[in-house]
Amino acid sequence: MNYRHAFHAGNFADVFKHALLTRMLVYLMRKDAPLRYIDTHAGKGLYDLKSEEAVRGAEWRDGVGRIASADIPAAIESLLKPWLDATGLRSGQEPFEYPGSPLIAQALLRPVDRLILCEWQERDAARLESTIGRDKSVKTFHLDGYVALNANVPPPERRGLVLIDPPFEEPDEFGDMAAATIRAWKKWPTGVYALWYPLKRPDEAQTFVEGLAEAGLRRILRLELDIARRREPGPLSGCGMLIINPPFPLEAEARELLPWFVKTLGRDDGAAFRIDWVVGE
Ligand SMILES: C[S@@+](CC[C@H](N)C(=O)[O-])C[C@H]1O[C@@H](n2cnc3c(N)ncnc32)[C@H](O)[C@@H]1O
């Protein structure tokens, strides 16, 4: 496996994924009861935006770089604030590092909550563990995230969120993600599942979505963002997230955030968003 998130950290897909992840965690924390966060493909946790990998593609400049230099309207800023705080992004300041999903969740969650973080690449798993530091709330595993997911659901808290964010380098990553999600959902149907996917060939994402619906999963919200016209082959310019059991306000919040992302991150007239329910109640 060659995937290195260091090339992509802080790009438009991270903005989309992490801003929405943050909104869901904020909502789940409105109840005092503890929650569990399971990150099946956690990455190494913190990314140096001045590193050779980050500089080579400079993807972050069209992601967090644009956010840092944008004029953010007040309504959007209040939605983005927990993410901006957790990532250290400051308006008007060029970022020099960017945290990944595990560090964002760690920054947001409370001492009563628990985090399970899995990373398959040995070096990145070791880096993740040292970046997380001593934190009794967090368990980091150098394991296949799909295997770990199955072993960790349902969590004792019976409430929480699973983020599945694979690199999509395996030929049937959509199939693997669907199978793992269906298996986990059967054991824990009330969990919130956030499944990230690239938009390259629309048919593969559609087949994946239909597979989940056919397996009986309900309450599936689809959120997608394109920042440019899709070109095949070409750099990734669109991605989506399926949310199973989304927290109640997420759809309305996404209806505010995604048009602003289109405006702020869009590169040509192919920039667009989609919000729909694949399956309702
Ligand atoms: C897209 S990155 C994750 C980014 C991270 N979730 C974030 O938002 O900051 C995908 C990660 O999954 C790791 N990975 C690949 N296959 C895996 C597997 N089977 N189980 C766990 N991690 C895996 C890769 O090494 C890579 O670090």
The ligand as an SDF file (V2000), in Angstrom:
LIG
                    3D

 27 29  0  0  0  0  0  0  0  0999 V2000
   -7.4570    8.8720    4.1300 C   0  0  0  0  0  0  0  0  0  0  0  0
   -6.2680    8.3870    5.2890 S   0  0  0  0  0  0  0  0  0  0  0  0
   -7.0130    8.7280    6.8210 C   0  0  0  0  0  0  0  0  0  0  0  0
   -7.1260   10.1630    7.1670 C   0  0  0  0  0  0  0  0  0  0  0  0
   -7.7410   10.4240    8.5050 C   0  0  0  0  0  0  0  0  0  0  0  0
   -8.9840    9.6880    8.7130 N   0  0  0  0  0  0  0  0  0  0  0  0
   -8.0230   11.8930    8.6430 C   0  0  0  0  0  0  0  0  0  0  0  0
   -9.1430   12.3280    8.3220 O   0  0  0  0  0  0  0  0  0  0  0  0
   -7.1430   12.6250    9.0700 O   0  0  0  0  0  0  0  0  0  0  0  0
   -6.3940    6.6470    5.2480 C   0  0  0  0  0  0  0  0  0  0  0  0
   -5.4680    5.9370    6.2140 C   0  0  0  0  0  0  0  0  0  0  0  0
   -5.8560    4.5710    6.2930 O   0  0  0  0  0  0  0  0  0  0  0  0
   -4.7000    3.7820    6.4830 C   0  0  0  0  0  0  0  0  0  0  0  0
   -5.0870    2.4000    6.1330 N   0  0  0  0  0  0  0  0  0  0  0  0
   -5.0760    1.7870    4.9380 C   0  0  0  0  0  0  0  0  0  0  0  0
   -5.6450    0.5540    5.0240 N   0  0  0  0  0  0  0  0  0  0  0  0
   -6.0230    0.3990    6.3080 C   0  0  0  0  0  0  0  0  0  0  0  0
   -6.6940   -0.6260    7.0260 C   0  0  0  0  0  0  0  0  0  0  0  0
   -7.0660   -1.7520    6.4200 N   0  0  0  0  0  0  0  0  0  0  0  0
   -6.9540   -0.4270    8.3360 N   0  0  0  0  0  0  0  0  0  0  0  0
   -6.5850    0.7210    8.9550 C   0  0  0  0  0  0  0  0  0  0  0  0
   -5.9410    1.7300    8.3350 N   0  0  0  0  0  0  0  0  0  0  0  0
   -5.6830    1.5830    7.0320 C   0  0  0  0  0  0  0  0  0  0  0  0
   -3.6780    4.4390    5.6000 C   0  0  0  0  0  0  0  0  0  0  0  0
   -2.3730    4.1090    6.0200 O   0  0  0  0  0  0  0  0  0  0  0  0
   -3.9950    5.9280    5.8070 C   0  0  0  0  0  0  0  0  0  0  0  0
   -3.2340    6.4590    6.8570 O   0  0  0  0  0  0  0  0  0  0  0  0
  1  2  1  0
  2  3  1  0
  2 10  1  0
  3  4  1  0
  4  5  1  0
  5  6  1  0
  5  7  1  0
  7  8  2  0
  7  9  1  0
 10 11  1  0
 11 12  1  0
 11 26  1  0
 12 13  1  0
 13 14  1  0
 13 24  1  0
 14 15  1  0
 14 23  1  0
 15 16  2  0
 16 17  1  0
 17 18  1  0
 17 23  2  0
 18 19  1  0
 18 20  2  0
 20 21  1  0
 21 22  2  0
 22 23  1  0
 24 25  1  0
 24 26  1  0
 26 27  1  0
M  CHG  2   2   1   9  -1
M  END
$$$$
